[in-house]
């Protein structure tokens, strides 16, 4: 579970950095990277929810 949390944090940092570049400088490539990171973050958060539910049951 700790590894999953680290992946979530890394994905969030990538999303944050690229989103800021897009918003502040109009960097279109950063926008593409931010959207890709958001999809990855969504998958990781679903995995976290599943792992969290399993941990609370056991």
Phi, psi and omega in degrees: 000324178297322178297320179296318179296321177297318178297319179297314180298317180296318180294321178295318180297319178297316178299313182299313182297314182290323178295321178294319178299318180294314184291318186277322187245357180070026181286109183292323179295324177295324176298318177296316179296323180294318178296320178296317179295325180294323177293318178296318179298320179300315179298316181295322179293325175294319176298318180298316180300317179295314180294323179294319178296317178297320181293324181287335178283326187266000000 
